[in-house]
Amino acid sequence: MNAAASFQGFTNTACAFYPCHSGIKKEFNCLFCYCPLYAYNCPGTYSMLIDRHGQPRKDCSQCRLPHDGYAASWQFIQKWLEQPTLWNSETAHERHQ
């Protein structure tokens, strides 16, 4: 990776959870370990869980979009943060019907 693009990602092989997602084909990007799109609608592969308080939550453990390659994941996140729409359980329900 060239120096100009070094801010776009890194791989932390010393992490106790590495690799947290399977099926990554490019550089494993740990920069978005906590996805900045978690609170927003996104095209990622997620399922909905109900927490112990009865609140719907996103389970993004099957999503590879912010992790698969440094440049591609950086561009993906930047694109979706240009016009974010807040995620809510109604939106999730419509998406998964």
Protein Blocks (a to p, Z undefined) as FASTA:
>chain_A
ZZklmmnoccdfkbmkbcfbghiabdcdfklmpacklmpccfbdcdddddfkopacddfk
lpcklmnojklmmmmmmmmmmmccdddfklmmmmmZZ
